Amino acid sequence: MMNQVKIALLCLLATGIVFSCQKQKQEEERERPRQEEEQPAEPRPLKLGVDFHEEVFGDPTIFNAPRLQFWWEPPGTKRYSAWTVRLDGSDLRRTADEKLLYLGDETITQDPARSPDNRYLIFPTMNHKHEKILIDLKERTRKVIAEGGGRPSFQWLPDSTGVLFYLDGDLIKYEVATGKISMQPEIVSYDFYLLPEKNQIAAIRAGRVEFYSWDAKLLRTVEIGWDFSFSRNAGTISRDGALLVLMGRVFRLGNKPELLFNGHAESPSIRLDDPAVGPKNKVIFHGTGEHLHEFSIANPKDRKIRKLPGGRPCWLTLINL
């Protein structure tokens, strides 16, 4: 009888140990996904050995210094997505992928723009409605804000509360908080730029640059000296309105233009495509082939700062200034 009791107790003890081990294993399995989700994002390999991190809106380790934003078709993709790097070409980050940017077979063929607070992207889509899309990078949402044709030339207000752009030939303002659209005083141009450091607007016209006050009063005109067409892949103006980069040439815009660099004559290989003027107007970032470049105006000297296999980076701009 005693032996039977011992055997029963041993069986009960063994059952308890097995049950305890199973319960512990189940708890570990439930906890493991949570722990994995809490781990920081590791670099994600793209084809051709390119590693990157996702951009996190508001992360102080990312936005503690100016960055260069560009659009690029990575290997294995078919449409542009938004990316940034530090000004030395390091720390590749993806700002927005195709899933956030597009619906269906939409594409971007004209310059997008990012708000000064880094929260919003705006761009036109090439669909039958010619929609203008606003991306909220904080909430990760997508919104159609307008429909209409023409080159928009998006320009954000310095406080990021609204954006100016052309819509069917009219200059309008879109207010982010309310969604309100209002007509603005007419400024005719190939392209225009808000100059926050001067509280002025620079308008590119045929063979000249016109400077306006915020209320569209013409302040001065700088005749470049030769007629040209203009698009942002071929030119830009610095934030203070002092430099014009145009088709491989760099001008200082005083009362008269001063030609600082003529790529056609001095170095035809330096085309300065999709240019973005760097801090203090010392360098110009541009994309050539599969590389991001930094061109020093004073030297002049050009160097590669980052290779981006798969396609040429375009629509360069500086953020977090």
Backbone torsions as a table, in degrees:
resi	resn	phi	psi	omega
1	MET	NA	-43.7	179.0
2	MET	-60.1	-40.6	-180.0
3	ASN	-63.8	-37.7	-179.8
4	GLN	-65.8	-38.1	177.9
5	VAL	-64.8	-43.2	178.7
6	LYS	-59.9	-44.1	-178.7
7	ILE	-63.1	-42.3	179.6
8	ALA	-62.6	-41.8	179.1
9	LEU	-64.7	-40.6	178.9
10	LEU	-64.2	-39.4	178.4
11	CYS	-65.3	-40.9	179.1
12	LEU	-64.5	-40.5	178.5
13	LEU	-65.0	-42.6	-179.9
14	ALA	-64.0	-40.7	178.4
15	THR	-62.1	-41.0	178.5
16	GLY	-64.1	-39.9	178.9
17	ILE	-64.8	-44.3	180.0
18	VAL	-62.9	-44.1	179.5
19	PHE	-62.2	-41.2	179.3
20	SER	-64.1	-41.9	179.7
21	CYS	-65.2	-41.6	179.3
22	GLN	-63.7	-41.8	-179.9
23	LYS	-63.8	-42.5	178.7
24	GLN	-63.7	-40.5	179.6
25	LYS	-64.2	-41.1	179.0
26	GLN	-63.5	-40.7	178.6
27	GLU	-64.5	-39.3	178.1
28	GLU	-64.4	-40.1	-179.5
29	GLU	-67.5	-36.3	177.4
30	ARG	-68.8	-32.5	-176.4
31	GLU	-79.5	-29.2	-173.6
32	ARG	-60.6	-47.0	178.4
33	PRO	-59.6	-38.1	-180.0
34	ARG	-63.7	-41.9	178.7
35	GLN	-65.6	-39.7	180.0
36	GLU	-66.1	-36.9	179.0
37	GLU	-67.0	-29.3	-177.2
38	GLU	-81.1	-11.1	-180.0
39	GLN	-69.6	142.1	177.4
40	PRO	-64.4	149.7	-177.6
41	ALA	-63.7	131.8	176.3
42	GLU	-90.4	157.8	175.5
43	PRO	-55.2	137.4	-177.8
44	ARG	-105.7	123.7	-176.2
45	PRO	-73.8	132.7	167.3
46	LEU	-100.4	171.5	174.3
47	LYS	-60.3	156.0	-179.3
48	LEU	67.3	19.0	171.4
49	GLY	76.5	23.3	179.3
50	VAL	-92.6	124.4	178.8
51	ASP	-105.8	151.6	-179.4
52	PHE	-154.9	165.4	170.0
53	HIS	-116.5	155.8	172.0
54	GLU	-75.9	140.9	173.9
55	GLU	-74.4	136.6	177.0
56	VAL	-114.2	118.1	-177.1
57	PHE	-59.2	130.8	177.1
58	GLY	84.2	-3.1	179.6
59	ASP	-65.8	116.8	-176.2
60	PRO	-65.9	-23.3	178.4
61	THR	-73.6	-18.2	177.3
62	ILE	-93.7	-43.8	-171.3
63	PHE	-103.7	37.6	176.9
64	ASN	-96.3	5.3	-179.1
65	ALA	-161.5	161.6	177.3
66	PRO	-58.4	148.0	177.6
67	ARG	-133.2	158.9	177.9
68	LEU	-102.7	118.8	177.0
69	GLN	-100.0	146.5	178.7
70	PHE	-154.5	167.3	177.0
71	TRP	-115.5	142.7	-167.5
72	TRP	-157.6	145.3	173.9
73	GLU	-101.4	96.2	-179.5
74	PRO	-63.9	159.0	176.5
75	PRO	-54.6	135.9	179.6
76	GLY	89.2	-2.9	177.5
77	THR	-114.3	166.6	-175.5
78	LYS	-119.7	-7.9	-177.6
79	ARG	-138.1	159.9	-178.7
80	TYR	-67.3	142.8	168.6
81	SER	-128.3	165.8	-172.6
82	ALA	-97.9	136.8	-175.4
83	TRP	-140.4	160.8	171.5
84	THR	-141.1	157.6	171.3
85	VAL	-139.4	163.9	168.0
86	ARG	-66.5	166.0	-175.4
87	LEU	-68.1	-14.3	174.7
88	ASP	-92.0	3.7	177.9
89	GLY	92.5	-1.7	-178.1
90	SER	-89.0	172.9	173.4
91	ASP	59.0	63.7	178.3
92	LEU	-68.3	125.8	-179.5
93	ARG	-129.0	139.9	174.2
94	ARG	-93.8	120.5	-179.7
95	THR	-80.0	-45.2	-178.4
96	ALA	-153.4	133.9	-179.2
97	ASP	-96.2	-179.9	-176.4
98	GLU	-63.1	-35.3	-177.7
99	LYS	-63.2	-36.7	179.3
100	LEU	-79.1	-34.9	-171.7
101	LEU	-80.5	-36.2	-166.5
102	TYR	-122.8	156.1	166.0
103	LEU	-121.5	136.5	178.7
104	GLY	60.8	-133.2	-176.0
105	ASP	-102.7	25.8	179.9
106	GLU	-60.7	154.2	175.9
107	THR	-141.3	166.3	173.7
108	ILE	-114.4	129.4	176.7
109	THR	-125.5	-1.3	178.9
110	GLN	-130.8	163.7	-169.0
111	ASP	-62.5	124.6	170.4
112	PRO	-83.8	173.0	-179.7
113	ALA	-146.4	143.8	178.8
114	ARG	-110.1	141.4	-177.9
115	SER	-69.3	152.0	-178.9
116	PRO	-58.8	-28.2	177.3
117	ASP	-84.9	4.5	175.8
118	ASN	72.2	3.2	-174.0
119	ARG	-81.7	-32.7	-169.9
120	TYR	-119.1	146.4	166.9
121	LEU	-117.5	140.3	174.4
122	ILE	-131.6	140.1	-179.3
123	PHE	-159.5	159.5	175.7
124	PRO	-93.7	146.7	174.8
125	THR	-107.2	149.1	179.2
126	MET	-95.3	68.1	172.3
127	ASN	-116.6	-177.3	-173.4
128	HIS	-68.7	-18.8	179.0
129	LYS	-95.9	-7.9	-176.7
130	HIS	51.7	55.0	-175.4
131	GLU	-74.5	148.1	173.0
132	LYS	-104.5	123.9	-169.9
133	ILE	-110.4	134.1	175.4
134	LEU	-112.1	122.1	178.1
135	ILE	-105.0	126.3	174.1
136	ASP	-96.2	107.6	-175.3
137	LEU	-76.1	-16.5	175.7
138	LYS	-79.5	-49.6	-178.7
139	GLU	-88.4	-10.5	-178.2
140	ARG	58.2	50.8	179.7
141	THR	-121.0	162.5	-177.2
142	ARG	-130.4	135.0	-175.1
143	LYS	-143.0	134.8	171.9
144	VAL	-83.8	122.1	-176.5
145	ILE	-107.5	-17.6	-179.1
146	ALA	-165.9	161.6	174.4
147	GLU	-132.3	137.7	178.0
148	GLY	156.7	163.6	-173.8
149	GLY	-95.1	-174.2	-179.4
150	GLY	91.1	160.6	177.4
151	ARG	-77.1	120.1	-170.9
152	PRO	-74.5	-36.7	-177.7
153	SER	54.3	56.1	-175.4
154	PHE	-57.3	132.8	176.4
155	GLN	-137.4	116.9	-178.7
156	TRP	-80.7	143.8	170.6
157	LEU	-67.4	149.4	-175.1
158	PRO	-56.7	-29.6	-179.2
159	ASP	-92.9	6.3	176.3
160	SER	65.9	14.5	180.0
161	THR	-81.3	-15.7	-178.3
162	GLY	-162.8	171.5	-178.6
163	VAL	-139.4	138.7	175.8
164	LEU	-98.4	143.1	174.2
165	PHE	-165.2	161.4	176.4
166	TYR	-83.7	138.3	177.8
167	LEU	-139.6	111.9	-176.9
168	ASP	53.6	38.4	176.4
169	GLY	89.4	-10.8	179.4
170	ASP	-99.9	145.0	175.0
171	LEU	-89.3	122.3	-176.2
172	ILE	-127.8	165.9	173.9
173	LYS	-123.1	132.3	174.8
174	TYR	-108.3	126.5	178.3
175	GLU	-95.5	123.0	-173.2
176	VAL	-64.7	-44.9	-173.9
177	ALA	-66.3	-38.2	-173.8
178	THR	-105.2	-19.5	-174.4
179	GLY	76.8	9.3	-178.2
180	LYS	-74.7	138.8	175.8
181	ILE	-115.2	130.3	-179.2
182	SER	-134.1	149.6	178.2
183	MET	-75.3	145.0	179.2
184	GLN	-115.7	159.8	175.6
185	PRO	-55.3	140.6	-173.2
186	GLU	-69.7	130.0	169.0
187	ILE	-131.9	114.1	-178.2
188	VAL	-88.0	132.8	-178.8
189	SER	-164.5	161.2	164.5
190	TYR	-66.8	-40.2	-174.6
191	ASP	-162.0	153.2	179.6
192	PHE	-139.2	159.5	-176.5
193	TYR	-137.0	133.6	168.5
194	LEU	-80.9	132.3	-179.2
195	LEU	-111.2	88.4	-173.8
196	PRO	-63.0	-27.5	-179.8
197	GLU	-73.6	-17.9	-178.7
198	LYS	-117.4	-6.2	-173.4
199	ASN	54.1	43.9	-179.3
200	GLN	-133.2	170.7	174.9
201	ILE	-122.1	129.7	176.3
202	ALA	-103.6	125.1	-179.4
203	ALA	-114.4	128.5	178.2
204	ILE	-87.7	121.0	177.8
205	ARG	-118.4	-177.6	-180.0
206	ALA	-68.3	104.4	176.0
207	GLY	80.2	8.1	-177.4
208	ARG	-155.3	166.4	172.8
209	VAL	-121.1	127.9	179.1
210	GLU	-108.9	136.5	179.9
211	PHE	-109.8	129.7	-177.1
212	TYR	-121.6	155.4	168.8
213	SER	-75.7	171.3	179.8
214	TRP	-60.0	-28.4	179.5
215	ASP	-93.9	21.1	172.1
216	ALA	71.0	27.6	173.1
217	LYS	-88.9	127.0	-178.8
218	LEU	-68.0	124.6	-177.8
219	LEU	-100.3	-44.5	179.2
220	ARG	-163.6	162.7	178.9
221	THR	-129.5	135.4	175.9
222	VAL	-114.7	113.2	177.9
223	GLU	-81.7	123.0	-176.4
224	ILE	-77.2	-29.7	176.3
225	GLY	105.1	-7.0	173.5
226	TRP	-150.3	145.9	-176.8
227	ASP	-77.3	144.2	-178.2
228	PHE	-155.5	153.5	165.7
229	SER	-93.7	165.9	-172.1
230	PHE	-142.8	139.3	169.4
231	SER	-149.4	156.1	-171.6
232	ARG	-70.5	-17.3	174.4
233	ASN	-73.7	-14.2	-179.2
234	ALA	-110.1	-10.0	-176.0
235	GLY	-164.0	167.8	175.2
236	THR	-163.2	172.6	175.6
237	ILE	-125.6	141.4	179.2
238	SER	-67.7	162.2	-175.0
239	ARG	-62.3	-26.1	179.1
240	ASP	-96.6	1.6	178.5
241	GLY	75.7	10.6	-175.4
242	ALA	-86.0	-25.6	-176.8
243	LEU	-122.4	138.5	171.1
244	LEU	-117.0	123.7	174.0
245	VAL	-105.7	124.7	-171.8
246	LEU	-149.7	111.3	172.8
247	MET	51.8	50.9	177.2
248	GLY	80.9	3.4	178.3
249	ARG	-114.5	151.5	178.0
250	VAL	-125.1	123.6	-179.4
251	PHE	-116.2	143.2	165.2
252	ARG	-94.3	127.8	-173.1
253	LEU	-98.7	82.4	169.8
254	GLY	-91.0	-147.6	174.0
255	ASN	-63.1	-32.2	172.2
256	LYS	-126.6	151.4	-179.4
257	PRO	-73.7	138.1	174.9
258	GLU	-113.2	119.4	-178.8
259	LEU	-77.9	110.6	-179.0
260	LEU	-88.9	-30.9	-178.6
261	PHE	-152.9	132.5	177.4
262	ASN	-121.2	95.6	-177.3
263	GLY	-61.1	-31.5	-178.9
264	HIS	-64.5	-35.3	-177.3
265	ALA	-95.2	-40.2	-173.0
266	GLU	-88.0	-38.9	-178.5
267	SER	-158.4	87.1	-175.7
268	PRO	-59.2	-22.0	-179.1
269	SER	-73.8	-18.4	179.0
270	ILE	-92.5	96.5	-173.5
271	ARG	-92.1	-20.5	-179.8
272	LEU	57.0	46.3	177.2
273	ASP	-73.0	144.6	-179.0
274	ASP	48.0	56.7	-172.5
275	PRO	-76.6	150.2	172.3
276	ALA	-138.3	122.5	-176.8
277	VAL	-78.1	129.3	-177.3
278	GLY	-79.1	178.1	-179.7
279	PRO	-56.5	139.4	178.3
280	LYS	61.3	17.3	175.2
281	ASN	59.7	29.8	-177.9
282	LYS	-91.1	-31.1	-177.7
283	VAL	-133.3	162.4	175.4
284	ILE	-126.6	122.1	175.8
285	PHE	-88.1	142.2	179.8
286	HIS	-155.5	167.3	-179.6
287	GLY	-116.2	131.1	177.2
288	THR	-139.3	125.8	-178.1
289	GLY	61.2	-128.3	179.4
290	GLU	-100.7	21.8	-173.1
291	HIS	-127.2	148.0	162.6
292	LEU	-88.4	137.0	-177.2
293	HIS	-122.0	155.3	171.0
294	GLU	-123.3	120.2	-179.3
295	PHE	-108.0	122.8	177.7
296	SER	-87.7	124.4	-175.3
297	ILE	-72.7	-40.3	-173.2
298	ALA	-67.4	-35.6	-171.1
299	ASN	-65.7	-57.3	-16.3
300	PRO	-79.8	146.7	-176.7
301	LYS	-148.1	141.4	-178.5
302	ASP	-122.3	138.2	178.1
303	ARG	-143.5	151.6	176.9
304	LYS	-82.6	136.7	178.5
305	ILE	-116.6	-14.5	179.8
306	ARG	-163.8	134.0	172.9
307	LYS	-94.9	136.8	-179.7
308	LEU	-129.4	85.2	-174.2
309	PRO	-62.9	144.4	175.9
310	GLY	112.1	-25.7	-179.3
311	GLY	173.5	161.9	-177.3
312	ARG	-76.5	132.3	173.8
313	PRO	-68.7	145.8	-178.0
314	CYS	-141.0	172.7	178.1
315	TRP	53.3	52.3	-179.4
316	LEU	-72.4	143.9	174.5
317	THR	-157.9	154.7	176.6
318	LEU	-95.1	139.7	177.3
319	ILE	-125.5	167.2	177.1
320	ASN	62.0	40.2	179.6
321	LEU	-85.7	NA	NA
